[in-house]
Amino acid sequence: MTRPPAPPPPAFRPPDGHRRLRLTVAWDGAPFAGWQAQANAPSVQDTLHAAFARLGADRFRPVAAGRTDAGVHAEAMPVHVDVPGTFRVPPERLARALNAWLPPTVAVLDAQPAPFGFHARFSCLERRYVYRLWCAPQRHPLWAGRALHVPPALDVAAMNAAAQALTGTHDFAAFATQEDRQTVRELRHLTVVPGAAADGAGLWAIHVHGESFLRHMVRGLVGTLLLVGQGKLDPAGVQGILHSRQRAQAGANVAASGLYFAGALYPGDPASTTIRSSR
């Protein structure tokens, strides 16, 4: 006789009388102090919570897969929300209902019942980011606040060689800002994709995947790869930066405005659907 699966931990279940919904949320990070609720600054969490309150479900705050910093955008952030069993808006109509109360800078892309035991943060197996560069002689107004403007002629081969050396399980203290947690992390994927023009000009993307990241780690990694691409740092030099564990040895944090939370991976999810428009 097959035993039924063990129940999930209590924290992974909605409270009695409630049911859990899974959302995919996108936002422009410019007007927000990040995802997490702030006492004196606008946050995406508070904004989404207020929209749920308009629909009669305001007891519990939404929970996201990651806590993005101020100014960071999201293309596809998984979120869960616990709503009363009497909540009357069906999942297939919920995105439209919430978007009617959300500002233009935030949108719910889809909503569905959450799988049994699902937790947007603690069930997450992998978080994926993309950092965008506008690599051209002149700035572009349509990418202002969406991509970091850098001069052309970056050495993509050197950048990817350095990225390969950074991939794996390492102590990333040299790339973290004011971090008091343990600093060993597994960087599963780091790659630089140049623009489509023959000379590499145009929109570049730096893809970064891992289970979890340190404070400002992704922005520090990108800043270091830029030094390599500009010929200011040899690709082999990143090993010395890793071993130093000193933040001053790595590149500066690039601006938050070029960074996007691009997707996440959960048990049972098709990997092809966890990252949407970042490739």
C-alpha positions, 0 to 999 in steps of 0.5 A, a space after each residue: 500500500 502506497 503511503 500518502 505524501 507527508 504534509 508540508 510544514 505548517 508555514 507552507 500551508 495557508 491558515 485554516 479557512 484560507 486558500 493559497 494563490 500563486 501569482 506572477 507579477 511584473 513591475 517597473 522598479 523605478 518608483 519603489 524602494 524594492 519588493 519588501 514593505 517599508 515604513 516610509 517608502 513605497 514598496 511593491 508588496 504594499 502596493 499589491 496588498 492594497 489591491 487585494 484589500 480592494 477585493 476584500 482579502 487584506 489579512 495576509 501580505 503577499 510573499 515573493 520569491 525574492 526581495 528585490 532592491 530599490 529600483 530593480 525591475 521584475 519581469 516574472 516574480 512568483 508570489 503567493 497570497 493567502 485569501 479567505 475561503 469565501 474569496 469570491 474572485 475566481 483565479 481566472 479573473 483575478 489578474 484583471 481584477 487586481 490590475 484594475 486597482 494597481 498603478 501602471 508600474 505594477 501588473 499581475 500577469 497571471 493567477 492560479 491556485 497554488 500547488 499543495 505545500 507551495 511557498 513562493 520563497 521557501 519552495 524556490 529552487 532557483 532565482 534568475 536575473 538578467 542585467 541589461 546593457 545599452 552598448 552604443 556610442 550614444 545613450 538611447 532615451 527608450 532604454 534610460 532607466 532600463 539598461 546601463 549605457 556603456 561605450 561599445 567595444 566590450 570584449 565579450 570573450 574575455 567577459 565570458 571567460 571571467 564568468 566561467 571562472 566565477 561559476 560554481 560554489 564559492 565564497 562571494 564575500 568580495 561581491 557583497 555589500 554589508 552582508 552579515 549572512 554566510 557568504 558561500 553561494 552556488 552560482 549556477 549560470 553566468 553568461 554575457 550575450 552581446 547585442 545583435 549588431 555585427 560590431 556587438 553594439 546594441 542591447 546586451 544581456 548578462 544572465 545570472 542564475 542561482 538558488 540565492 544571492 547576497 546583498 548586491 551580489 549580482 550588481 557587483 558581479 556585473 560591475 566586475 565583468 565590465 572591468 574585464 570587458 573594458 580591458 581593465 581587469 584580466 579574466 584570470 584576475 577574478 580568481 584573486 578577487 574571490 580569494 581576497 574576500 575583500 569588497 574593494 577588490 571587485 568592481 563597483 555595483 552597477 546601477 539597479 535600473 539595469 537589473 531585472 528579476 527574470 524568473 524562478 524555478 520550483 519543483 514540478 515547473 517546466 524549466 522552459 517557463 521559468 524565464 520569460 523575456 530575458 533571452 
